[in-house]
Amino acid sequence: MLIPLAALFMHACRKDTIFLPISMVLFLTGLAYYCYTFFTSGRFTNMSALLFTTSILIFMLGLISEQISQMRFEKSEGDRFV
């Protein structure tokens, strides 16, 4: 299970997509906000959890969109040579 997920991650990193940078920005923002709230008030806030969850969802949507576009590209390539 982890090997295909790692392969998808590496494939997504090589592509020039919009999903990975947005996901990384949200994740780093959540991490920075978590560090700030942990050191100031000693707790994990709902906003940090929301930012972490949103970054994971956007990254997974990017993986799905890459798979769909790859399937469409392979289908169009196959139709051209028939």
VENBELQUI-V207923 format. One record per pair of residues at least 24 apart in sequence whose C-alpha atoms are under 10 Angstrom apart, sorted by the first residue. I is the first residue (numbers start at 1). J is the second residue. Records with the same first field share a line. If there is no record, write none. Layout:
I: J / J
//
This chain:
5: 63
8: 60 / 63 / 64 / 66 / 67
9: 59 / 60 / 62 / 63
11: 63 / 66 / 67
12: 59 / 62 / 63 / 64 / 65 / 66 / 67
13: 63
15: 66
17: 62 / 63 / 65 / 66
18: 58 / 59 / 62
19: 55 / 57 / 58 / 59 / 60 / 61 / 62 / 63 / 65 / 66
20: 55 / 56 / 58 / 59 / 60 / 61 / 62 / 63
21: 55 / 58 / 59
22: 54 / 55 / 58 / 59
23: 51 / 52 / 53 / 54 / 55 / 56 / 57 / 58 / 59 / 60 / 62
24: 52 / 55 / 56 / 58 / 59
25: 51 / 55
26: 50 / 51 / 52 / 53 / 54 / 55 / 56 / 58
27: 51 / 52 / 53 / 54 / 55 / 56
28: 52 / 55
29: 55
30: 54 / 55
//
